[in-house]
Amino acid sequence: MTPVLIDGKHVAACVREKLLAEIAELKSRGHVPGLAVVLVGNDPASQVYVGSKVKACAELGLYSQKWELPAETTQEELVDLIHKLNADDRIHGILVQSPPPSHIDEEAVVLNIAPEKDVDGFHPVNVAKLVLEDATGFVPCTPLGCMELLKAYGIETAGKHAVVIGRSMIVGKPMANLLVAKNANATVTIAHSRTKNLPELCRTADIIVAAVGRPEMVNAEYVKEGAVVLDVGINRIEDASRPRGYRIVGDVDFDSVKDKCSFITPVPGGVGPMTIAMLMANTVKACRQQVG
Ligand code: NAD
């Protein structure tokens, strides 16, 4: 079977394109959607992510603020900044780049973000709204992007068995909630590090979402003929043949599984580009909901 390659760059560009009309409408009423991105410390990968988010705002004509705080910033100082951003009318979305330095309690920080500005969808109010299928809530950007990919390629989820590998609050659990919701109607199994007979379980899946963080773990043994495979993983592995000395691979062994799949996301270029596109969508939604 020759799989359809799911082109995340193209779908992300379509999402951005669609947002332009909504942004123009908001601007015509005097509202510019605004995002504040807060980075504590100088982790190089986080700096790149934060830079991309701010750049994406500029490309769409959104207002943004980038806060780069030193690694020794205290929890109290960070929370003070969040309270200021909560009260700032120019800011509709607030994001604290993960992971913060170890002395910061990330969960406690998130509790201080006003739920209506929590465009990452990590606040308990938004987690509850996802479970309750309340569309006013914010859903974490990566699983939201996965759903957008399924929609863009007309992939049926109703009545299908989806196995989500990974139970994190940023990907696995929200992904499972989205798939089981009444507008998707999948039958969902969440697998994790203690799941037994994972390859066998995955072979019963019509849709596999791999969000594990283990390079190329999901191989042909995990995939039944005709399955849809979404690979969320972003892993660096050493590769002396590359100028940088490494390459990025997913949680799926692409070459091993591709001939069994009906649809598959490559890494890079699959799920990855969707995350920032959905962050932009969440920021525009936050603005729309705040200004009425
Ligand atoms: P995480 O470490 O928080 O969670 C990993 C999950 O995998 C855990 O729930 C764990 O139980 C499960 N797991 C670990 N080993 C397993 C095994 N052998 N068998 C079955 N399950 C196992 O990771 P995360 O934040 O959810 O990220 C997962 C992957 O997705 C990583 O590669 C990360 O880089 C990537 N990611 C990509 C994006 C994106 O924008 N594309 C966004 C977030 C995360």
Residues whose N, C-alpha, C, O or C-beta is under 5 A from the ligand:
A	BS01	NAD	T142 I165 G166 R167 S168 I170 V171 G172 A191 H192 S193 A211 V212 G213 V232 G233 I234 N235 V271 G272 T275
